[in-house]
Amino acid sequence: MGKQLGVDFQFENGTFDTLITGLRSKRYDIAMSAMTDTKDRQEGIDSDTGKKVGEGVDFVDYFTAGVSIYTKKGDDQGIKTWSDLCGKKIVLQRGTVSEDLAKAESKKCPAGKKIAIEPFDNDQQAQTRLRAGGAAAGSSDFPVAAYAVKTSGGGKDFQLVGEQVEAAPYGIAVAKNQTQLRDALQAALTAIIKNGEYEKIMKKWNVTDGSVQEATINGGK
């Protein structure tokens, strides 16, 4: 058996909408934060304007998840789908697919019944706002929402409503010029998938529905 080498990580929290710019500026080597692998992010396109804002990033895809809506427990206000949010307020994390979906859905709502979107720096702030009655619903990626429903207030604060939508891969983001690092991450993920450690982690967090069978680079559409 060869000697196993460890890798020391230095973790730094940042607001979601600064993670990719942090890669571009070399503040971070890797960004890993329930980030959906999309063509726009791969190509450095601002999804709001359609304009190119940077060189983009590469993703090593490690999970598949959709977006969920959650409400206060026992108070879903008739919300089952995104269209049910017309005329109501939703809380979410800034710069996420949840925000993109809410903006797109609001454009379809009747005049005077647009969705009031209140973005926050992180999901915990959004959950606090919803818990206090400051909105009708919250939205985040399925694993984040499922964890909040399971743990917040001992499972008494929130409930999931409807089905998760827009299932897509989560990726570990790396700057385009860091191909050696990208390939090393892919090799490491492949190794833990093959040896069974990956599936143990999925089972521990009760998210096996999102497991991947192989480590793919830039699998998002």
Secondary structure, 3 states (H helix, E strand, C coil): CCCCCCCCCCCCCCCHHHHHHHHHCCCCCEECCCCECCHHHHHCECCCCCCECCCCEEEEEEEEEEEEEEEECCECCCCCCHHHHCCCEEEEECCCHHHHHHHHHHHHCCCCCCCEEEEECCHHHHHHHHHCCCCCEEEEEHHHHHHHHHHHHHHCCEEEEEEEEEEEEEEEEEECCCHHHHHHHHHHHHHHHHHCHHHHHHHHCCCHHHCCCCCEECCCC
